[in-house]
Amino acid sequence: MSAEPLLADAPWLTAGGTARVLALLGTDGEEARVVGGAVRNALLGLAPGDIDIATTALPDEVMRRAKAAGIKSVPTGIDHGTVTLVIDAHPYEVTTLREDTETFGRKAKVAFGRDWVKDAERRDFTMNGLSVDARGVVYDYVGGIADARARRVRFIGDPDQRIAEDYLRILRFFRIHAAFGAGEPDRDGYLACIRGRAGLANLSAERVRMEMLKLLVAAGAGPAVRAMAEGGLLQALIGGVVYTGPLDTMIAIERELGLSPSSTRRLAALSVAVTEDAKRVAARLRLSNAEAKALDSMGHRWWRFATKDEAKARRLLYRLGPERYHDRVLLGWARSGGDVTSMGWRALAELPQRWSAPKFPLKAADFIARGVAEGPALGHVLTLAEDAWLAVDFPLEQAALAAIADQAVARIKRDQKD
């Protein structure tokens, strides 16, 4: 066990809402500390992110003290010892120290306690088992400081036992490694994940989706996902062929173009070759409607961009809109196996920045004036005219538009006679 004043000057700890909560719960025989990811992040020089607080005080006492101090409290998970305190519209999750009395997956039986060592030992990874008090003293009972500094993601205690307690920890192992680790994954943890991979089938799709989408946008997503694939861990999640090469290329393209990482684009690169893949992955991961539609759109004939025909690209941009067009181009680029510095692909990707599709200028009135009655025929002739307008590259001159309209009407009349 070590206790070092490593964060004595951290402003997020010594002032504001965090300091107020620690002061509120750190008197009259009780103690409170910030635990988990915020401590890890601070030691790595990163923003703390969500701030979770553990305390020896029981939930009822937490709520009593909050009420006396004029702080709003919400019993968000009081059966598990969790109360959320709201200060200046910012939530602080406060959980009473716990220790497992029985573990069987996610339904572990816990008892409230006062032992900081046991509370740390029930967590997943050593770098997440750290805690810090109001003075900035970091307490380490599991070797987390050394592992954080080495950027080594290591299970606390026996990896097989930690995984059996909750099989989602397999995904968290790779996600935390992708975000904060360096080099190869910890060998003991990696082998334990492989041994426990059958347990992934017991996880809810919602929990898998959450971890996978977070993993895919982490800084080290490519190598982490490749390690998962090599360990046979992705089949149970995706249910089909996985493509780590296109994923690596998509990540490189995003960096080349200065784009923010997109979990949906990266998921498509990893798992979608055709629209049937998109539907399967969306169902298995219970993606949101927006995510499912985006994945399906990307998987639809992305190979048509391989010719790098800008006239054809303009027509697709008109049909798809800038966002859907852009994502489909990037999937085509990622799957082309080409150079991420390709000027041809870059030109297609940047087309929406230098060209805006005009609106179709012909209206229903133009065809009614040519003798087309309102009804199905009118909709049909508008579609024919729009297709013809696209085929000749969006002309706006009146003579060209009149010719397109006349030809569409003539076509409808021929079809009606037949």
C-alpha angles and dihedrals in degrees: 000000000000133000117192132167091236097143101037091126099042105129094204088058102042099045141031128025097335092056090047093053093046091050092047093053100034101075140078096035097317130109135202133189139174109250141190128001098011091059092045092049093048092052088051092051094251132128109276096237116191111013116219120188129202123199142179089226116103118243094255090053091049090054093045092053092045092052092049090052094047093249120142114240128194121193093223095161105359094154087063093041098260125138124170117219117200118210121173089347091303119119122225115192111217120190129184115237111271142189128195116247094178130006128201109155115292092344099076117159110233135190126203114247146166099229113111092190094057091045090054093046092057092059124095112243132023094239088054093050095074126110134190130199131214091275092058094253110150116213118207120185098158108042094265098140093059092044093049091051090048090044089233117152107210132168118243109247119333110008093207091054093046090051094046088055090060124357091204084078087077089066092040090054091060095038094051090044090051091050102038110007132094132208122355120351115265104280098222091049093045094051091047089053090053091049091050099042094110087068091067088079089068095059123101116249090236093059092045091050092052094052096041094051091048091047093051094059096045118114093249097039096127100057092038093053091045090054089051091051093048089051093053093246102125101060093072090050104040100027095213145049116322124210112206093170095062089044090056089048093049090052090050092048092052090052092046091053095041093242126155112250112269118206091200095050091047092047089053092050090050100045115009125086097144135012091262088064090052092053093048094049092045090053096045094049095035091232119193117263091256093050092047093050092048092050092048092049093051092050094053110103095317087161090074088081092062091090089059088219104166094197089056089044091055090054091051091048089053092050099042105034123233100289099046091041093051095050093047092050090051092051090050090050093048092049095044092077087224133139113288087221092057109141091204094058092040090054090054092047092051096044093104089057094058104029132044119196113241121230117260101264100203117091137195089259090063090062098039086057087055092055102266110142122226113264137062093334091058092054090046095051092048089054092048092049093048091051090050091048091053092047092059094046106262103298116193100186113117094231092054092046091049090052092050091049093048092049092049092051091048090051092051092049091051090050091050091052091050 
